[in-house]
Amino acid sequence: MKKLINRVEDVVREATEGLVAAHADVLRWWPDPLFVYRADAPLSGKVAVISGGGSGHEPLHSGYVGVGMLDAACPGEVFTSPVPDQMVAAAKTVDGGAGVLFIVKNYTGDVMNFELAEEMLRDEGLPVRSVLVADDVAVEHSTYTVGRRGVGGTVFVEKIAGAAAEDGATLEEVARLAQKASERVRSMGLALSSCTVPARGVPTFELADDEIELGIGIHGEPGRERIKWEMADALTDRLLQPILEELALRSGDRVIAMVNGMGGTPLMELYIVYRRLHARLSALGVSIDRRLVGNYITSLEMQGVSLTLLKADDELLHLWDRPVRTPALRWGDGR
C-alpha cells in the first residue's frame, strides 16, 4: 500500500484539519467529537441541514458544508459510520432555533446512528426531521444495507435541502423538498478497479484485467454482476438503462445529470461517458437542464464511474440554481 498518509489512525482527523485550513473562508471544525460546520453558524431562524457518513467518499460530505448547502457534516472513519455523539454535538452547534434536518444515506450504520441522535435531540426539545436517500438502482439489498444504497443522489438532496433552508423555508418545507428530491433521483455505478482502505492495506476486492464490477457500491460492495470489459458507450448504456426504467423518463422530461468519478478515473474518460449520456437522452427527447461532471462522491482511489439523474421540475431547478459556496460546489453569488 502506497498512500500519502502518516499514521493510519490519524487519516480522517488530519484530512479534516487540512480541508478546513484550505477553506477557512467557509469552514470551521471541532476535533472531538469530530464534525465540520459553517464558519457563520449558527444562523438565527434558519433550519440547520446536517449530513455525514464514513470518510473516503470526498468531497462528500464535508466538502458540501457552506452557504446554500450543509450547515454541518459528521465524518466517520474510512467507510465507517459516524457516531451519535458527533451528530448531537454538530446539531447543537449549528442550531439556529428553526430545527434540524438530517440527510442520511441508506446504510445500516448510518441509519441506526442518526436515529439515535434524533431521539437524543428530541429528548432535549430540539425539533428534528430525517430524510433517507436510497437512490442506487443496482441492487435491492447489499452488504451494508436493508433496501437500496444511498449514493450519488445524496449530493442532489443536500443541494436542494440546503438551498431551501438558506431561503428561509420551515423545517417541514425543507424536509418535503429533500424528500421530493430523494424520490426523484436514481444512480448506478461500476468499478474498473478496487480501492484500498488504509486500515486494511490490501484491495477490497480483486478484478481481473478484463473484468468490470457492474453496480458497485461506494464501499466496494459487490454489484449486480461481474462482466467482461466493454467499450465506454456500451458500459454507459448498461448504467443508464435501469435508471431510465426507474424514472420512467419520456420525451419532454427534464433532468439534472451527474457523471461522477469514483476517485481514480481521469476527467477525460468522464467526458466520454457524458458524451454518450447526452446523446442517448437527446435521442429520447429528454433535456439535460443542468449537469455535473467530475468527482463528487468517491470511493478512495477506485477507478470507475457512476451516473445520477434527477427528474427535475421548475421547483427543483430553482433550488438547484440558488447560490452555493462550499469547498466542492460554488456558483451564483458563491463564485
C-alpha positions in Angstrom: 0.0 0.0 0.0 1.4 3.4 -1.1 -0.7 6.4 0.1 0.1 9.9 1.1 -0.7 9.4 4.8 1.1 9.4 8.1 -0.4 7.1 10.7 -3.4 5.1 9.7 -5.3 6.2 12.9 -4.8 9.9 12.0 -6.0 9.8 8.4 -9.5 11.2 8.9 -8.5 13.8 11.5 -5.6 15.1 9.5 -7.6 15.2 6.3 -10.3 17.2 8.0 -7.8 19.6 9.5 -6.3 20.1 6.1 -9.7 20.7 4.5 -10.7 23.3 7.0 -7.3 25.0 6.7 -7.6 25.2 2.9 -11.2 26.6 3.1 -11.1 28.7 6.2 -13.3 31.3 4.5 -16.3 28.9 4.8 -15.4 26.1 7.3 -14.7 25.5 11.0 -14.3 22.2 12.8 -14.4 20.5 16.1 -11.9 17.7 16.7 -13.7 15.7 19.4 -16.4 14.6 18.7 -15.3 15.3 15.1 -17.5 17.5 12.9 -17.2 20.3 10.3 -19.5 23.3 10.3 -20.2 26.6 8.6 -18.0 29.5 9.6 -21.0 31.7 10.1 -23.1 29.2 12.1 -25.5 29.3 13.8 -27.8 31.4 11.7 -30.8 32.6 13.7 -34.2 31.4 12.3 -32.6 29.1 9.7 -33.2 25.4 9.5 -29.9 23.6 10.1 -29.1 20.9 7.4 -26.7 18.2 8.6 -25.4 15.1 6.9 -22.5 12.7 7.4 -21.1 9.2 6.8 -17.9 7.3 6.5 -14.8 9.0 5.2 -13.2 8.0 1.9 -16.0 9.5 -0.3 -14.7 13.0 -0.5 -15.8 15.6 -1.2 -19.0 14.1 0.3 -20.0 15.2 3.0 -17.6 17.8 4.5 -16.9 19.3 1.1 -20.5 20.4 0.9 -20.6 22.4 4.1 -21.2 26.1 3.5 -23.6 28.7 2.2 -26.6 27.2 0.3 -25.9 23.6 1.3 -25.0 21.9 4.6 -24.6 23.6 7.9 -22.5 20.7 9.3 -21.1 17.3 8.4 -20.0 14.4 10.6 -17.2 12.3 9.1 -16.7 8.7 10.4 -13.6 6.7 10.0 -13.0 5.4 6.4 -16.1 3.5 5.3 -17.5 3.6 8.8 -20.5 5.4 10.1 -20.1 8.4 12.4 -21.4 8.0 15.9 -24.5 9.7 17.5 -22.3 12.0 19.7 -21.0 13.6 16.6 -24.5 14.4 15.2 -25.7 15.7 18.5 -22.7 18.0 19.0 -23.0 19.3 15.5 -26.7 19.9 15.8 -26.3 21.9 19.0 -23.5 24.0 17.4 -25.4 25.0 14.3 -29.0 25.1 15.6 -30.5 28.5 14.8 -33.8 27.8 16.5 -35.7 26.6 13.5 -35.0 22.9 13.8 -32.6 20.4 12.2 -32.9 18.2 9.2 -30.7 15.1 8.9 -29.9 13.8 5.4 -29.0 10.1 5.8 -27.6 7.7 3.2 -29.3 4.3 3.4 -26.6 2.3 5.1 -27.4 0.3 8.3 -24.8 2.0 10.5 -25.7 5.5 9.3 -29.4 4.9 9.7 -29.0 3.5 13.2 -26.7 6.2 14.5 -28.7 9.1 13.0 -31.9 7.7 14.5 -30.2 7.5 17.9 -29.0 11.1 17.6 -32.5 12.2 16.5 -34.0 10.6 19.6 -31.4 12.2 21.9 -32.0 15.7 20.4 -35.8 15.3 20.6 -35.5 14.4 24.3 -33.8 17.7 24.7 -36.7 19.5 22.9 -34.9 20.2 19.6 -37.2 19.7 16.5 -35.5 17.2 14.2 -36.5 15.5 10.9 -34.7 13.0 8.8 -34.8 12.2 5.1 -33.3 8.9 3.8 -31.5 8.7 0.4 -31.8 5.3 -1.3 -31.1 6.0 -5.0 -28.9 3.1 -6.2 -30.8 1.0 -8.7 -28.2 -1.7 -8.9 -29.3 -4.0 -6.1 -32.2 -4.1 -3.6 -30.1 -5.3 -0.6 -26.3 -5.2 -0.1 -23.6 -5.8 2.4 -24.2 -2.6 4.3 -28.0 -2.1 3.7 -31.5 -3.1 4.1 -33.0 -1.8 0.9 -31.2 0.3 -1.7 -28.0 2.1 -1.0 -27.7 5.8 -0.8 -25.1 7.0 -3.3 -24.7 9.9 -5.8 -28.3 11.2 -5.2 -27.1 12.4 -1.8 -25.3 15.3 -3.4 -28.6 16.4 -5.1 -30.7 16.1 -1.9 -28.1 18.1 0.1 -28.1 20.9 -2.5 -31.9 21.1 -2.8 -32.4 21.0 1.0 -29.6 23.4 1.6 -31.0 25.9 -0.8 -34.5 25.8 0.7 -33.1 26.3 4.2 -30.9 29.2 3.0 -34.1 30.8 1.6 -35.8 30.6 5.0 -38.1 27.6 4.5 -39.6 26.0 7.5 -38.4 22.6 8.8 -41.4 20.9 7.3 -40.9 22.5 3.9 -37.2 21.7 3.8 -37.9 18.1 4.7 -40.7 18.0 2.0 -38.3 19.3 -0.7 -35.5 16.9 0.4 -37.9 14.0 0.3 -39.1 15.1 -3.2 -35.6 15.2 -4.5 -34.8 11.8 -2.9 -37.8 10.2 -4.5 -37.0 11.6 -8.0 -33.2 10.7 -8.1 -31.6 7.4 -9.2 -28.0 6.3 -9.6 -25.9 3.4 -10.8 -22.1 2.9 -10.9 -19.4 0.5 -12.0 -15.8 -0.3 -11.0 -12.8 -0.9 -13.2 -10.6 -1.5 -10.1 -10.9 -1.8 -6.4 -9.7 0.6 -3.7 -7.6 0.0 -0.6 -8.8 1.0 2.8 -5.8 2.4 4.8 -6.6 0.2 7.9 -6.7 -3.0 5.7 -3.7 -2.3 3.5 -5.0 -4.5 0.7 -7.6 -4.1 -2.1 -11.2 -4.5 -1.0 -11.8 -7.0 -3.9 -9.9 -8.4 -6.9 -10.8 -7.8 -10.6 -9.0 -9.5 -13.4 -7.6 -7.2 -16.1 -10.6 -7.9 -18.4 -13.3 -7.7 -15.7 -15.7 -4.9 -14.6 -17.9 -4.9 -11.5 -21.3 -3.5 -12.6 -23.5 -1.9 -10.0 -20.7 -1.4 -7.4 -21.3 0.2 -4.1 -19.3 3.2 -2.8 -17.6 0.9 -0.2 -16.6 -1.7 -2.7 -19.7 -3.8 -2.1 -20.5 -6.4 -4.8 -22.5 -5.1 -7.6 -25.3 -6.5 -9.8 -22.9 -8.7 -11.9 -19.3 -9.1 -12.9 -18.8 -8.8 -16.6 -16.1 -8.7 -19.2 -14.7 -5.4 -20.2 -16.7 -3.4 -22.8 -16.2 -0.1 -24.5 -17.3 3.2 -22.9 -20.5 3.6 -24.8 -21.7 0.1 -24.0 -20.9 0.5 -20.3 -22.7 3.9 -20.2 -25.8 2.2 -21.7 -25.6 -0.5 -19.1 -25.7 2.1 -16.3 -28.3 4.3 -17.9 -30.9 1.8 -18.8 -32.0 0.8 -15.3 -32.2 4.5 -14.3 -34.4 5.3 -17.3 -36.7 2.5 -16.4 -36.9 3.5 -12.7 -37.6 7.2 -13.5 -39.9 6.4 -16.5 -38.4 9.2 -18.5 -40.1 10.2 -21.7 -39.8 12.9 -24.3 -40.2 16.4 -22.8 -38.9 15.4 -19.4 -36.0 17.4 -17.9 -33.2 16.1 -15.7 -30.2 17.2 -13.7 -27.4 14.8 -14.6 -24.2 13.8 -12.8 -21.3 11.8 -14.3 -19.3 11.1 -11.2 -15.8 9.7 -11.0 -15.1 7.1 -8.2 -11.7 8.8 -7.3 -9.2 7.3 -9.8 -10.9 8.0 -13.1 -9.4 10.6 -15.5 -11.7 13.5 -16.3 -11.1 12.8 -20.0 -12.9 9.4 -19.5 -15.8 11.0 -17.6 -16.4 13.4 -20.5 -16.5 10.4 -22.9 -19.2 8.9 -20.7 -21.1 12.3 -20.6 -20.9 12.4 -24.4 -22.8 9.1 -24.6 -25.3 10.1 -21.9 -26.1 13.3 -23.7 -26.6 11.5 -27.0 -28.8 8.9 -25.5 -31.1 11.3 -23.6 -31.2 13.7 -26.6 -32.4 10.9 -28.8 -35.2 10.2 -26.3 -36.2 13.8 -26.2 -35.0 14.2 -22.6 -33.3 17.6 -21.8 -30.3 17.7 -19.5 -31.0 21.1 -18.0 -28.1 21.1 -15.5 -25.1 18.8 -15.2 -22.0 17.9 -13.1 -19.0 16.1 -14.4 -16.2 15.2 -12.0 -15.5 13.7 -8.6 -18.4 14.4 -6.3 -18.9 11.1 -4.3 -15.9 8.8 -4.5 -14.5 5.5 -3.2 -10.9 6.4 -2.3 -8.8 5.7 -5.4 -11.3 3.4 -7.1 -11.3 3.6 -10.9 -14.9 3.7 -12.1 -17.9 5.9 -12.8 -21.5 6.4 -11.6 -24.4 8.1 -13.3 -27.1 10.0 -11.4 -30.3 11.5 -12.9 -32.8 13.7 -11.0 -36.2 14.1 -12.7 -36.5 17.9 -12.5 -39.2 20.4 -12.4 -39.3 24.2 -12.0 -39.3 24.0 -8.2 -36.2 21.7 -8.1 -34.4 23.6 -10.8 -34.9 26.9 -9.0 -33.4 25.4 -5.8 -30.5 23.9 -7.7 -29.7 27.2 -9.2 -29.7 29.1 -5.9 -26.2 30.3 -4.9 -23.9 27.8 -3.2 -20.5 28.4 -1.6 -18.7 25.3 -0.3 -15.3 23.7 -0.9 -16.7 21.4 -3.7 -19.6 23.4 -5.2 -19.7 27.1 -5.9 -21.9 29.1 -8.2 -24.2 32.1 -8.3 -23.2 34.6 -5.6 -20.9 32.0 -4.2 -18.4 32.1 -7.1 
